[in-house]
Structures are given as C-alpha cells and as structure tokens.
Amino acid sequence: MTRDIHINEDTDKPENRTNLALFSILMIPEIHSFVCDSLGLPHSVILLPSPNLVTEEFGTTMRPDFKVARLYPRPKEAVGYIEVELGREDETQVQRYNAELKLPIYSIVGRKDYRENGGRGDLSLEEIYRVALEIGESCLNTQKHASLDLFCSLVKHYVIDGNFNASNKRCNLSEEMLNSPLIQRVISYYGESTISEGGRIERGKILLDTIAEKGFSFKVYCRESGNNQFSLMSRTSGRNEITFPSLCKLKKYFPRKAEETALFAKIIADLGDDEIYDLGERKRARLPIKTVEEHFEKIGDVLKRFI
C-alpha cells in the first residue's frame, strides 16, 4: 500500500460519483454520526476513500470503497472497510474482502428495502439521503447545503428514481474466476504490475472485470473506443468457451496495428476458428476454454502487442 487515500477515481461511473459525494458530506457531524451509529462504529473513526490493497495469495489488487481508520495509537490504521452499492449488496465481493482482508467489511446498499426482509446490507444510501434532506433544510445557502444537495440529487436519480441498471455493473472478478486455470495463467504471464487497479484502464496495462460471477473480460486501452476500453478476450456465464473479437472489429478499433490484428486472427484461426476472417463487427470468434488454456503462451504473446 503506497497511499493512505485513493486519488484515481473513475468519475464516469455513477457509483463512484455518488461515493465522492458521500465522502464530501461525511465532514458534516450529523452525517458522520449517523453513519457511524448505523454501522456500530465509534465516532472517533474517520472514513476515507480506500487505497489499493494487495493480497498475497494471488498477488492481485482490490479496493473497497471506504477505509475505516482510527487516529490512535497509529494514525489512519485500518480497522474495517465499507463497500457501497447503488443496487443490492455485491455478495461475492464482500465475501472475498471478508476472507482476504481479515477485518470487518460493512455494506451500504442502495434502497432501504434491499437490506430488509432477509436482504443483505448494514445501511442504505436511501437512509443517509433521508437524514441529509432533513439537515439540508437547516443550512440553506451554505457550503454544507451545496454538498448535501449534490449527494441527494445523485441518490434520488440513481436509487430513489431507479435510473441505475445494476445488472450492467462491471465489477472485480469473483474468487472462482481468480482461481480458474486461465486467469491464473493470465496473472502469471503478465505479472501483477501490468494489471490495472480500481476498475480503470491505463495505457500499458490490462483490465480484468466482469458482469457475472462466472465470467471475465480481458481489456486493453483503446483510443477509438468511447470508454477507452476494448475487450480482446472474454468468457460469459461460465460457458466452456472463450470469445474473441472478429478481424473486422479489430481493424476498426486498432487501425494502426495492421500487423498485430492479422497475427491475432491467424492464431485464433490456427487454433480452430477460421471464421474470424469473415465474421461481422458484432460477431465473435470462439475457442474451447481448454484450447485457450493449453495455448495461452501463444495467445498471450499476441495480446501483449495490443497493450
């Protein structure tokens, strides 16, 4: 861990924007006290965007949303972490944090009813929103009100009014995927330093993320893409096959890598799917997962040329 606080937040993501707004209102005593009381934390702790944390078992990086830190006897020593969702609790991620960080993991979900009637979560953004509304009425035309207004506007839009599709949320790989032979080969082949952290793509690195628990996407930086990300290899819902972009799509998104795209297509074709040459932009080539595992060094070498 190199920093006490995270500074590279991807504000394109609704959850990250909401987390930063939440962080801004935690300096208001009433909000800080309410969150601490709801989570059973002493009022003496501070809550701050968690830095990247490296676990020894896989040599991979994880980052909960907030670090719970005490100021005495060692300043900013972690005593727990908080994971925040606009939707329901990401159970897989919370379980992974619990297993590997060996500290309490608190969960803040979107709506109050997500954690009631058998649901999971220790607190909800909706409950913080209700308190923030009450406080806002007493501090009109102040800096406090501006911060509270931003937080309430975000929570109302995404949580209260439901303008957030949790099913499309990309997240870290599940423990099952991290343990899978192919992902272990990826981590071993490229090394931890080449894997982007915090869900944000970086030049010269790869990003591993997913929507479903039994899937993954291997992404690289791509200027031609709207979000600067391009998936070169993926697995969907635990299927026993790995998919790759068509040559047509590779040429469109990597116009200056003619040699690399040609080699990419040749390797996939040689390993079993020669339709990669004729597929349209929206179609994907497919290889059995065992084939990809057995020949990953060859595939990994050509993927490296896109990093």
WOSUL-V516810 format. One record per residue. N is the residue number from 1. PSI is psi in whole degrees, 0 to 359 (none if undefined). OMEGA is omega in degrees with one decimal (none if undefined). D_CENTER is the distance of its C-alpha to the mean C-alpha in whole Angstrom. Layout:
((N | PSI | OMEGA | D_CENTER) (N | PSI | OMEGA | D_CENTER))
This chain:
((1 | 124 | -173.9 | 18) (2 | 343 | -179.8 | 20) (3 | 158 | 176.2 | 19) (4 | 348 | -175.9 | 19) (5 | 144 | -178.8 | 17) (6 | 134 | -176.1 | 14) (7 | 1 | -175.1 | 15) (8 | 47 | -176.8 | 13) (9 | 136 | 176.8 | 11) (10 | 98 | -174.2 | 10) (11 | 3 | 172.0 | 12) (12 | 339 | -176.0 | 12) (13 | 129 | -179.1 | 10) (14 | 319 | -178.7 | 12) (15 | 322 | -178.9 | 10) (16 | 322 | 176.2 | 10) (17 | 318 | 179.9 | 13) (18 | 321 | 178.4 | 14) (19 | 319 | 178.9 | 13) (20 | 323 | 176.8 | 15) (21 | 320 | 176.2 | 18) (22 | 317 | 178.9 | 18) (23 | 322 | -177.6 | 18) (24 | 329 | -178.7 | 21) (25 | 353 | 177.2 | 23) (26 | 345 | 176.5 | 23) (27 | 349 | 176.3 | 26) (28 | 120 | -172.3 | 28) (29 | 319 | -177.8 | 30) (30 | 322 | 178.5 | 30) (31 | 314 | 179.7 | 26) (32 | 315 | -179.8 | 25) (33 | 318 | -179.2 | 28) (34 | 315 | 179.8 | 27) (35 | 314 | 179.9 | 23) (36 | 315 | 180.0 | 25) (37 | 319 | -178.3 | 28) (38 | 328 | -178.5 | 25) (39 | 359 | -179.4 | 23) (40 | 34 | -178.3 | 26) (41 | 147 | 175.5 | 26) (42 | 149 | -178.7 | 29) (43 | 350 | -177.6 | 29) (44 | 349 | -178.8 | 29) (45 | 159 | 170.9 | 26) (46 | 150 | -179.8 | 23) (47 | 126 | -176.8 | 20) (48 | 153 | 177.6 | 18) (49 | 124 | -174.0 | 14) (50 | 139 | 172.0 | 13) (51 | 170 | 175.1 | 14) (52 | 138 | -178.7 | 12) (53 | 133 | -179.7 | 14) (54 | 129 | 176.6 | 15) (55 | 144 | -173.2 | 16) (56 | 328 | -170.9 | 20) (57 | 314 | -179.0 | 20) (58 | 353 | -176.3 | 17) (59 | 27 | -178.2 | 17) (60 | 167 | -175.5 | 13) (61 | 141 | 174.8 | 11) (62 | 159 | 178.9 | 9) (63 | 102 | 170.9 | 8) (64 | 167 | -176.1 | 9) (65 | 317 | -179.0 | 10) (66 | 146 | 172.7 | 14) (67 | 133 | 175.0 | 16) (68 | 116 | -173.5 | 19) (69 | 144 | 174.1 | 22) (70 | 159 | -176.1 | 26) (71 | 349 | -178.1 | 28) (72 | 137 | 6.5 | 31) (73 | 343 | 179.4 | 32) (74 | 116 | -177.6 | 29) (75 | 135 | 175.7 | 28) (76 | 22 | 174.3 | 24) (77 | 130 | -177.6 | 24) (78 | 134 | 173.5 | 21) (79 | 2 | 178.1 | 22) (80 | 176 | 179.3 | 19) (81 | 155 | 179.9 | 16) (82 | 131 | 175.0 | 14) (83 | 129 | -176.0 | 11) (84 | 136 | 177.2 | 11) (85 | 145 | 171.1 | 11) (86 | 335 | 178.5 | 13) (87 | 221 | 179.3 | 14) (88 | 170 | 179.6 | 15) (89 | 136 | 172.2 | 14) (90 | 88 | -171.6 | 11) (91 | 318 | -178.9 | 14) (92 | 316 | -178.3 | 12) (93 | 318 | 179.6 | 10) (94 | 318 | 178.5 | 13) (95 | 321 | 178.9 | 15) (96 | 315 | 178.0 | 13) (97 | 317 | 179.0 | 13) (98 | 318 | -175.9 | 17) (99 | 325 | -170.7 | 18) (100 | 335 | -177.1 | 17) (101 | 341 | 175.6 | 17) (102 | 29 | 176.0 | 20) (103 | 159 | 179.3 | 20) (104 | 137 | 176.5 | 20) (105 | 118 | -179.8 | 17) (106 | 145 | -174.6 | 17) (107 | 124 | 173.1 | 15) (108 | 119 | -178.7 | 16) (109 | 180 | -177.3 | 16) (110 | 288 | -175.7 | 17) (111 | 152 | 178.8 | 20) (112 | 321 | -177.2 | 23) (113 | 348 | 175.4 | 24) (114 | 335 | -177.0 | 21) (115 | 5 | 178.4 | 22) (116 | 168 | 177.6 | 25) (117 | 46 | 177.7 | 27) (118 | 358 | 179.5 | 26) (119 | 174 | -177.8 | 22) (120 | 154 | 178.7 | 20) (121 | 146 | -179.6 | 19) (122 | 339 | -178.0 | 20) (123 | 165 | 178.1 | 21) (124 | 153 | 174.3 | 19) (125 | 327 | 178.8 | 19) (126 | 319 | 179.7 | 22) (127 | 320 | 176.0 | 24) (128 | 321 | 178.4 | 23) (129 | 316 | -179.1 | 24) (130 | 318 | 177.8 | 27) (131 | 318 | -179.4 | 28) (132 | 321 | 177.7 | 27) (133 | 317 | -179.7 | 29) (134 | 317 | -179.2 | 32) (135 | 322 | -177.3 | 32) (136 | 326 | -179.2 | 31) (137 | 336 | -177.1 | 35) (138 | 359 | -177.7 | 36) (139 | 44 | 177.5 | 35) (140 | 148 | 176.7 | 35) (141 | 33 | 175.1 | 36) (142 | 168 | 177.8 | 34) (143 | 324 | 176.7 | 31) (144 | 315 | -177.6 | 30) (145 | 322 | 179.4 | 30) (146 | 316 | 178.9 | 28) (147 | 318 | 178.6 | 25) (148 | 321 | -179.4 | 25) (149 | 319 | 178.3 | 26) (150 | 312 | 179.6 | 23) (151 | 313 | -177.9 | 21) (152 | 322 | 179.6 | 23) (153 | 318 | 179.2 | 23) (154 | 314 | -179.0 | 19) (155 | 320 | 178.6 | 19) (156 | 315 | -177.2 | 22) (157 | 310 | -172.8 | 21) (158 | 324 | -174.1 | 18) (159 | 302 | -175.6 | 19) (160 | 312 | -178.8 | 23) (161 | 353 | 173.1 | 23) (162 | 27 | -179.6 | 20) (163 | 47 | 177.7 | 19) (164 | 123 | -179.3 | 16) (165 | 95 | -176.6 | 15) (166 | 335 | -178.1 | 13) (167 | 341 | -179.7 | 13) (168 | 9 | -179.3 | 12) (169 | 128 | 177.1 | 8) (170 | 143 | -175.8 | 6) (171 | 179 | 178.4 | 4) (172 | 160 | 178.9 | 5) (173 | 147 | 177.0 | 9) (174 | 164 | 178.0 | 11) (175 | 324 | 178.8 | 14) (176 | 317 | 179.2 | 16) (177 | 320 | 178.2 | 15) (178 | 328 | -179.9 | 14) (179 | 348 | -175.1 | 18) (180 | 147 | -178.2 | 19) (181 | 320 | -176.6 | 22) (182 | 314 | -179.8 | 20) (183 | 325 | 174.9 | 17) (184 | 324 | 176.4 | 19) (185 | 320 | 179.0 | 21) (186 | 311 | -179.0 | 18) (187 | 317 | -179.6 | 17) (188 | 320 | -175.2 | 21) (189 | 316 | -175.0 | 22) (190 | 334 | -178.9 | 20) (191 | 149 | -176.4 | 19) (192 | 323 | -175.4 | 17) (193 | 344 | -178.8 | 17) (194 | 356 | -178.0 | 17) (195 | 123 | -179.8 | 13) (196 | 151 | -177.2 | 11) (197 | 152 | 171.6 | 9) (198 | 18 | 176.4 | 6) (199 | 11 | -178.1 | 4) (200 | 131 | -179.0 | 8) (201 | 145 | 177.5 | 11) (202 | 148 | 174.3 | 14) (203 | 139 | 177.7 | 18) (204 | 6 | 179.7 | 19) (205 | 170 | 174.9 | 16) (206 | 156 | 177.3 | 13) (207 | 129 | 175.7 | 10) (208 | 116 | 176.5 | 9) (209 | 182 | -175.5 | 7) (210 | 166 | 168.9 | 8) (211 | 315 | -178.4 | 10) (212 | 157 | -175.8 | 12) (213 | 323 | -174.7 | 13) (214 | 36 | 179.0 | 15) (215 | 174 | 174.0 | 14) (216 | 162 | 174.1 | 12) (217 | 132 | 179.9 | 12) (218 | 111 | -172.9 | 13) (219 | 152 | 175.6 | 13) (220 | 165 | 177.7 | 15) (221 | 137 | -179.7 | 16) (222 | 115 | -177.3 | 19) (223 | 330 | -176.3 | 21) (224 | 345 | -179.1 | 22) (225 | 147 | -178.3 | 19) (226 | 325 | 179.6 | 18) (227 | 14 | 178.2 | 14) (228 | 19 | 179.5 | 16) (229 | 146 | 176.2 | 14) (230 | 128 | -178.7 | 16) (231 | 119 | 179.2 | 15) (232 | 344 | -176.6 | 18) (233 | 137 | -178.8 | 18) (234 | 162 | 174.9 | 16) (235 | 137 | -175.6 | 17) (236 | 125 | 170.3 | 17) (237 | 38 | 175.1 | 18) (238 | 12 | 178.8 | 19) (239 | 152 | -177.5 | 22) (240 | 39 | 177.2 | 24) (241 | 154 | 177.4 | 24) (242 | 137 | -178.4 | 21) (243 | 153 | -178.0 | 21) (244 | 151 | 178.7 | 22) (245 | 154 | 178.0 | 23) (246 | 161 | 177.3 | 26) (247 | 322 | 178.1 | 28) (248 | 315 | -178.6 | 29) (249 | 320 | 178.2 | 25) (250 | 317 | -180.0 | 25) (251 | 323 | -178.9 | 28) (252 | 317 | -173.5 | 27) (253 | 344 | 177.0 | 24) (254 | 64 | -174.6 | 25) (255 | 339 | -178.8 | 29) (256 | 8 | -178.9 | 30) (257 | 54 | -177.8 | 29) (258 | 316 | -179.8 | 31) (259 | 317 | -178.1 | 32) (260 | 317 | -179.6 | 29) (261 | 323 | 178.6 | 28) (262 | 317 | 178.9 | 32) (263 | 320 | 177.9 | 31) (264 | 309 | -178.3 | 28) (265 | 320 | -179.2 | 30) (266 | 317 | -179.6 | 32) (267 | 315 | 179.2 | 31) (268 | 320 | 178.4 | 29) (269 | 315 | -179.8 | 32) (270 | 330 | -178.4 | 34) (271 | 355 | 172.4 | 32) (272 | 347 | -179.8 | 33) (273 | 85 | -179.6 | 31) (274 | 358 | 176.2 | 34) (275 | 351 | 179.7 | 33) (276 | 333 | -179.5 | 30) (277 | 330 | -172.7 | 33) (278 | 351 | -177.4 | 34) (279 | 145 | 174.7 | 31) (280 | 174 | -174.8 | 30) (281 | 324 | -175.8 | 27) (282 | 355 | 179.6 | 25) (283 | 157 | -177.7 | 26) (284 | 143 | 174.3 | 24) (285 | 156 | -175.4 | 26) (286 | 140 | 174.6 | 26) (287 | 147 | 175.3 | 27) (288 | 144 | -177.2 | 27) (289 | 325 | 178.5 | 24) (290 | 322 | 178.4 | 27) (291 | 317 | -179.1 | 28) (292 | 319 | 178.2 | 25) (293 | 315 | -176.8 | 25) (294 | 332 | -176.4 | 29) (295 | 27 | -173.2 | 28) (296 | 329 | 179.5 | 25) (297 | 319 | 178.9 | 27) (298 | 315 | 179.3 | 28) (299 | 316 | -178.9 | 25) (300 | 325 | -179.4 | 23) (301 | 318 | -179.7 | 26) (302 | 326 | 177.1 | 26) (303 | 325 | -178.8 | 22) (304 | 333 | -178.1 | 22) (305 | 346 | 178.6 | 25) (306 | 352 | -175.9 | 22) (307 | none | none | 20))
